[in-house]
Amino acid sequence: MSRTLEEDKAILQKKIREATAHNATPENQQQVRTLRKRLKRVQRKLRSIERQRSRAST
């Protein structure tokens, strides 16, 4: 079962909070960076979909 983009966003935000709450080892920093990149990708997709919906309704 696939998750919605909103669910992905919430999960990624939770993972980032958990990862940044722990120590800041170089390995952990790379993992956080990867998670943030994935989050930004999901956020861009959500904004794109919202723009499409608003243009379609006008």
N, C-alpha and C positions, 0 to 999 in steps of 0.2 A: 504494500500500500504506500503510495507516494504522499509526501507531506506537502502542504501548501507553502507558498513563499512566506506567509506570515509566521507559520510554525517554524520554518527554517530560520527566519530572522530571530525569533525568540530563543531558539535553541543555541544559535551562535552567540547571541548576546550573553546568555547564561554561561556558556563555555569560556568566553572571554573574561567575564567577571571572575570566574573560578580560577582561571589561569593567572590572572594578574594579582589575585589575592595571595598567591603563593610566592615563593622566592623568585628572584629575577635572574635565573641562570641563563647563560647564552642559549642553551637548548630550548628553554622555556620561552625566551624572547622570540625565537624563530617560530615556535608553535603559535604564539599569540599573533605574530605578524601574519601567518597563514590564515588564521581564523578571521582576523580583521579584513583581509583581502576577500575572503569568501563572503563576509558580512556586507562589505561594500558592493560586491557583485549582486547580491540579493536585493539590497536597497535600490540600486540602479534599476534593476528589473521591475521592482514594485513601482518606482516613480514613472517608468516608461509605460507600464500598464495603466496607471492612473491618468497619465497624459492622454493616452489613446481613448480611454473611456470618456474623459471630459471633452475631447474633440468630437467624438462620435455623438455625444448628447446635444451638441450645439448645432 
